[in-house]
Amino acid sequence: MEIFRKKLTSIDLDRGLVLPPDSNLERLQPFHGTIELSTIVESSAGTPLPDPVTIHCSTRSGKLVFTRGWHDIARHAGLKSGDSVTFYREVNGGAQYKMRVISNVG
């Protein structure tokens, strides 16, 4: 169940991943303020990071933003501006969410 798909900008990588306005937020568990999302991260080839990552999601200037945890994912996956991420809900072990990262090789 996809929540959002986004082509990354330098701002997403430097300041935090701002969720797109067309995100399907009903698929996130309800929360007020902040929430911690246990997330399995995998490459477009389906290779996961060894452990789930906890992403901190909060509101900044009226928009939902991934901060802590997101920066670790971006660094570990070597993400750059122009790369894409897809975030979706999928209960798998202890994690409830999955993020697929796709490098822009072109």
Secondary structure as UniProt FT lines:
FT   STRAND          2..7
FT   HELIX           10..15
FT   STRAND          17..18
FT   TURN            21..22
FT   HELIX           25..27
FT   STRAND          34..43
FT   TURN            44..45
FT   STRAND          53..60
FT   TURN            61..62
FT   STRAND          63..66
FT   TURN            68..69
FT   HELIX           70..77
FT   TURN            81..82
FT   STRAND          84..92
FT   TURN            93..94
FT   STRAND          95..102
//
